[in-house]
């Protein structure tokens, strides 16, 4: 195992603790507020699906198929349609103790 070198303070434009000096450029060529990766990570499969969807209006076709299957009684498609049409309900847990006689304190 090699011993780490101490380069903090020896690098141009840095303080002894390794931080950049005030007014010095921090090494990034991007302007403030500009993303360094504006399009994000390339994902050829999702890009291909989006292009195909735009080409054939796939979202509308999928919605029609889902709706028809839900009307026919398919529970999975019915849950899918309801989840997107109305939004899934948020789950919550009531943590208040309404019956204080049942409260047990363990020490």
C-alpha positions as CSV (number, residue, x, y, z in Angstrom):
1,X,0.0,0.0,0.0
2,X,1.4,3.4,-1.0
3,X,1.5,6.3,1.3
4,X,-0.8,9.2,0.1
5,X,1.0,12.3,-1.1
6,X,0.3,15.7,0.4
7,X,-0.5,18.0,-2.5
8,X,-2.9,20.3,-0.7
9,X,-1.5,23.9,-0.7
10,X,1.0,23.0,-3.4
11,X,-1.5,23.2,-6.3
12,X,-2.0,26.4,-8.2
13,X,-5.0,28.4,-7.0
14,X,-5.6,26.4,-3.8
15,X,-5.4,27.1,-0.1
16,X,-3.3,25.0,2.2
17,X,-6.4,22.9,3.1
18,X,-7.0,22.1,-0.6
19,X,-9.9,24.4,-1.2
20,X,-9.9,26.9,-4.1
21,X,-8.9,30.4,-3.3
22,X,-11.6,33.1,-3.5
23,X,-12.0,34.3,-7.1
24,X,-10.2,31.4,-8.6
25,X,-11.9,29.2,-11.2
26,X,-13.0,25.9,-9.6
27,X,-11.9,23.8,-12.6
28,X,-15.2,23.4,-14.3
29,X,-15.7,25.0,-17.7
30,X,-19.5,25.4,-17.1
31,X,-21.2,28.6,-16.3
32,X,-23.1,29.0,-13.1
33,X,-26.6,27.5,-13.5
34,X,-25.6,25.5,-16.6
35,X,-25.7,21.7,-16.3
36,X,-22.5,19.7,-17.1
37,X,-24.6,16.9,-18.5
38,X,-27.7,18.6,-20.0
39,X,-29.2,15.5,-21.8
40,X,-28.2,13.1,-19.0
41,X,-26.9,9.6,-19.5
42,X,-27.6,8.1,-22.9
43,X,-30.1,5.3,-22.9
44,X,-30.6,3.8,-26.3
45,X,-33.6,1.6,-25.3
46,X,-35.7,4.4,-23.8
47,X,-34.7,6.7,-26.6
48,X,-35.9,4.1,-29.2
49,X,-39.1,3.6,-27.3
50,X,-39.8,7.4,-27.2
51,X,-39.1,7.7,-30.9
52,X,-41.4,4.8,-31.7
53,X,-44.1,6.2,-29.4
54,X,-43.9,9.5,-31.3
55,X,-44.0,7.8,-34.6
56,X,-47.0,5.6,-34.1
57,X,-48.8,7.6,-31.3
58,X,-48.1,4.6,-29.1
59,X,-49.3,6.2,-25.8
60,X,-52.8,6.7,-27.2
61,X,-52.8,3.1,-28.5
62,X,-51.6,1.8,-25.1
63,X,-54.3,3.8,-23.3
64,X,-57.0,2.4,-25.6
65,X,-55.7,-1.2,-25.1
66,X,-55.5,-0.7,-21.3
67,X,-59.0,0.9,-21.2
68,X,-60.5,-2.0,-23.2
69,X,-58.9,-4.7,-21.1
70,X,-60.0,-2.9,-17.9
71,X,-63.6,-2.7,-19.2
72,X,-63.5,-6.4,-20.1
73,X,-62.7,-7.1,-16.4
74,X,-58.9,-7.6,-16.3
75,X,-58.0,-6.6,-12.8
76,X,-54.4,-5.8,-13.5
77,X,-55.3,-3.5,-16.4
78,X,-58.1,-1.9,-14.3
79,X,-55.6,-1.1,-11.5
80,X,-53.2,0.3,-14.2
81,X,-55.9,2.5,-15.6
82,X,-57.1,3.7,-12.2
83,X,-53.5,4.3,-11.1
84,X,-52.9,6.7,-14.0
85,X,-56.3,8.2,-14.4
86,X,-56.9,9.1,-10.7
87,X,-53.5,8.7,-9.2
88,X,-52.7,6.2,-6.6
89,X,-53.9,7.1,-3.0
90,X,-51.1,7.9,-0.6
91,X,-50.7,5.4,2.2
92,X,-50.5,6.7,5.7
93,X,-50.3,5.2,9.1
94,X,-52.0,6.6,12.1
95,X,-49.3,6.7,14.8
96,X,-51.4,8.6,17.4
97,X,-52.3,6.6,20.5
98,X,-56.0,7.1,21.1
99,X,-56.2,4.6,23.9
100,X,-53.6,5.8,26.4
101,X,-54.4,2.9,28.8
102,X,-52.6,0.5,26.5
103,X,-49.4,2.5,26.3
104,X,-46.5,0.4,27.6
105,X,-43.3,2.1,28.5
106,X,-40.2,-0.2,28.4
107,X,-37.2,0.9,30.3
